């Protein structure tokens, strides 16, 4: 199950659907931004570390994987 949250790109101010499964780290950046590092690069977002932590711990009920049990 993918762990998806909506964040705001700091450069474009557009919403992005972010897959937390690709996450390597999240750090506080300059100008009150959060810097998300993935296996493929870095993204600056407007949301705080606390907001991202809270949203990532929610169960959004989306599970498109087939039941194999």
Secondary structure as the mmCIF struct_conf table of DSSP 4:
data_model
#
loop_
_struct_conf.conf_type_id
_struct_conf.id
_struct_conf.beg_label_comp_id
_struct_conf.beg_label_asym_id
_struct_conf.beg_label_seq_id
_struct_conf.end_label_comp_id
_struct_conf.end_label_asym_id
_struct_conf.end_label_seq_id
STRN STRN1 UNK A 4 UNK A 8
STRN STRN2 UNK A 9 UNK A 9
TURN_TY1_P TURN_TY1_P1 UNK A 10 UNK A 12
STRN STRN3 UNK A 15 UNK A 19
HELX_RH_3T_P HELX_RH_3T_P1 UNK A 20 UNK A 22
STRN STRN4 UNK A 23 UNK A 28
HELX_RH_3T_P HELX_RH_3T_P2 UNK A 30 UNK A 32
STRN STRN5 UNK A 34 UNK A 38
BEND BEND1 UNK A 39 UNK A 40
STRN STRN6 UNK A 42 UNK A 45
BEND BEND2 UNK A 46 UNK A 47
HELX_RH_AL_P HELX_RH_AL_P1 UNK A 49 UNK A 56
TURN_TY1_P TURN_TY1_P2 UNK A 57 UNK A 57
BEND BEND3 UNK A 58 UNK A 58
BEND BEND4 UNK A 65 UNK A 65
HELX_LH_PP_P HELX_LH_PP_P1 UNK A 66 UNK A 67
#
